[in-house]
Amino acid sequence: MAPTKTIYVKESDLPLWGRFENAVKEWNAAESVSALLTEAMRHYLNQFGDQGGGLYVETPDGEPATFGGGTTAILAPQRDGWLLSLDEDEFGDSMYQGYPLGRAGVEEALKEARRCMADALKDNEVHQAARRLRDAVGEEEIIDKSVGWAAGREWALHRAVPGELDGVLELAGQHWISFGGRTDDDSWSTLYDEMDSLGHTDPGERRQISRNPFMGAFIDAAAVAYREMLAAQDDL
C-alpha cells in the first residue's frame, strides 16, 4: 500500500483548492493532484534549493530571513547576484559575514553556498582547536607557576645560602631575563644544584637560568620567604 500524506487546508483556501482539483480533473493538467503537487515541490526545490543543513534560501519577494530555528546560513538574492550570510555562533566568531556569489544561477549558487559552508565549518574546527591549545597552554602556565612557587619557597627556607638569597631579592625587584651562565660561577651553587635535581638545567651546558613561568614564580617565592626570615630575625 502506497504511503499517504494528509494535507490540511484553511477554510479561506477551499475555493482555490476546488478550482485546482477541477483543473486537474477536467484539463488533464496532471495524473492526479498528488502528481501536480509533487511537480510543484520539485520546481520549488530546483528554484530555491533544499533548505536542509541550516541553509535557508530567501525568495525574491519574501521577508528577510534571520538566524535561529535551525537556520545557520542564509542565501539571499541580490541585485547583482546572491549573498550568503553565515551565523557566527555556528561557523566561528571570526567568520566573515557575507559571501557574494555573483550572478550565478540558482543551482550554481546553491552548490557554491554549500561549498562555502563546508569550508567555513572546517576553518571553525581549526580555530576551535587553536583556542583549545591556547587554553591548555594557559592551564600549563598556571601549573608551572604553582609548582615553581612551592619549589622556590622550599629552596629558600632549607637550602639557599645568604649570598643567593640577597641575589634573589635583587632579582625579584626587577624584570630580569636571565642570570648565571658561567660554569665556574659559585654564587648560585645551591640554586644550580636545585635546578639540576628538578630537571630544569643540563649539567653539561652553561648554567644559564632563564625566566619562564616556573622560574619567575620560584624567584618571587624565594624572595618572599627571605623577607619573612629577615623579619623573624628582628624579633629574636
Phi, psi and omega in degrees: 000132183290142178295151182238153174234135177260127179249124178265129185248134176295147182301323181292342180265358184300318178301319179296318179295324177298316178296321181298312181295321178295322180297319179296319185284314189270329184261359183053042180293335178197169180295329182199169174300320180299316181296321180290321176296320179298317179295322178295319178294319178297319179296320180296315181294323177296327181279317190239358171083163175284119186270023176285173178067021177090354182273126176243131181251119180284144171278154184303326183251015183272173177288144177301135181277159177230159177288152182123162180063031180094349180275119180239350179217138183233123176255113187241137176290138178237169180299324182252022177140232183229154176229125177258122177248140184240142179285123182298326181295329182269321189253001175115141185287350177256011185289134175295134190290326186226136174248105175288127184254006175074200186266034179293156173292172184300312183296318179295320179296321178295317179297316180295322178297316179297320180295317179298320179297316180296317179296319181294321178295321178296315179298319180295323178298319178294317180296320179296321178295320179296319178296321179297318179295317179299317180295323179294320177297320177299317178295321179296322179295321178298317179296317180300318180296318181296314179294319180297321179297313180296318181292321180295318179294317180299316180296314182298320184284331191238340187227336184291149177258160186309316181300320179294319181292326174296321177295323178298316179299320179294317180295318184296341181268006181218168178270084184279154180253313178198165176206171182078211176112340180266133181291337181262013183275118180259001184290344178235039189302310182287332178291318177300316179298321180297316180294322177298316182292331180272357179078024182260000175218160174256114184305335181278351181259169174299135187277070178266123178261112182258151180286134172208175182305318179296310187288326177298316178291324179302309182294317180298317181293321179296321179295318178298315180297320180294320177298321178296321179294319179296319178295323180292326177298323180296334182275349183285000000 
